[in-house]
Structure formats: structure tokens, C-alpha cells
Amino acid sequence: MELVVKGLTQAYGKTTVLDRLDLTTGDIRALVLVGPSGGGKTTLLRILAGLDLPIEGSVSFANAVLPRDEAGLLAYRRHVGTVFQAYNLFPHLSALDNLTLPLIHVHGLAPAAARKRVAEPLERFKLAEHAHKRPSQLSGGQKQRIAILRALATQPERLFLDEPTSALDPEMTAEVLEMIGELKDLGTRFVLVTHEMGFARKVADEVAFVGGGKVVASGPASTMFEHCPEPRVRDFFARILP
């Protein structure tokens, strides 16, 4: 997952959220975006996921530039997965139906083929016994793990996760973070926005600190957390890391 972002600018009304942001990574599996609230992390993630179109700038993954037209972005979104803070599960459908619905209606799989595709992941992540429950019958951690499996079921090239544990208590947070760590071990490539700094330090190949609409610093996780030359980043980590 080689990412190159050049001059990315985004604004909503008179508020500039991203200000000529630049970011380059190596060929990595896990990029984690950290930084203060309101600094631009989620906006950057949404653009990387093809959900928002920037005012200016470009994004490329492995030298493939993200399209700027709606048809091109729609095609791009079919090849990536996105998980939000809210679970966005259909409340009237079972967990299994939430997983298979996009496979059937967006990707054209037959219902039997869709169920077969999700059966193994449900077993792997200990969710098979909950497959026929509706979201209201699931814990927050279970709902978020189903949401992650739904994003993975389309076999995306990469996964984008925006604060997937922000609404969870510590026990449920641990469930979801354990799952994300296992996904990395399985080879999943992802970009993660999180305030869980201990987990970020553990799972990230590279970390980008986003603040004030810019990437203040970025690099390998060990460098960013232990030897970052930027005082603002060091102060941020010093305040929130044990």
C-alpha cells in the first residue's frame, strides 16, 4: 500500500479542514492516522476512501491516481471497504443478512455463494453463533466486528476504519482491536484513524500525525512514538501515553 498525497485541500463553507496536505508512505500494510480532534484525520480518511472529493490535490495508491469524477469514484469504492464510528447495520436484518446484502445486490453474487463467502470469517472471529441475531440483540463489540466483516466480505484491496472503537466500553474496545490486529496478521491492508495510542503503536507500520489540516510528521511507528523530532508530536504523545 504505497500512498502518495500531494497538496490535498478541503473546506466546508469558510472552514478549511485540509490545507495543502502532503503524505508519502512506503509499501506498508497498516497506516494509522493520529492527532487532536478536529485536526483533519476523518476528512483525510474519507478522501482516501473515495467518499469525499477534495477541492485540490491528488491521491494515489501504488501509482494509481484516485479518480475525480463520480463514476470513477463509484468504481473505486467497489474495491475498498470502509468502517465508520457508527455501525451502520440495517436494524431489521440479521447479522448474516447484513453481511450478504452488499455481496448480492452490489457485487452480484448468488445468495448461496454470498453465505458461503462469509461463513469462514464468522467462524474465525467467533461470530457464527450470532449470525441470525438482529443488531439490537448484539453487543457493541459484536456489532462493530460484524461491520468490519461486512467491509471485508467484498474482498477489498484495502480497508479504511474511522475510530471503530470510539463508542465502545473498554472490554468491547479490546474485542475490536484484537480483531483488527488479527486482520493485519492475515495480510489485510488498512488505514486506521484512532485515539487508542497503545494499539496504534502496536499495529502501525507507519504513523501520520494530522493536525491543523496538515501532516505535522509521519514515519515508522517506532520513530514517531519514541524519537519524533517534532515537539508538537512529542508533547501530544507525552500527555496521553503512559
RABELMO-V222775 format. One record per helix or strand of 2 or more residues. SS is the DSSP state (H for helix, E for strand). FROM is the first residue (numbers start at 1). TO is the last residue. If there is no record, write none. Layout:
SS&FROM&TO  SS&FROM&TO
This chain:
E&3&12  E&15&24  E&30&34  H&41&48  E&56&61  E&64&65  H&70&77  E&80&83  H&95&105  H&111&124  H&128&130  H&135&137  H&140&153  E&158&162  H&170&185  E&190&193  H&197&203  E&206&211  E&214&220  H&221&227  H&231&240
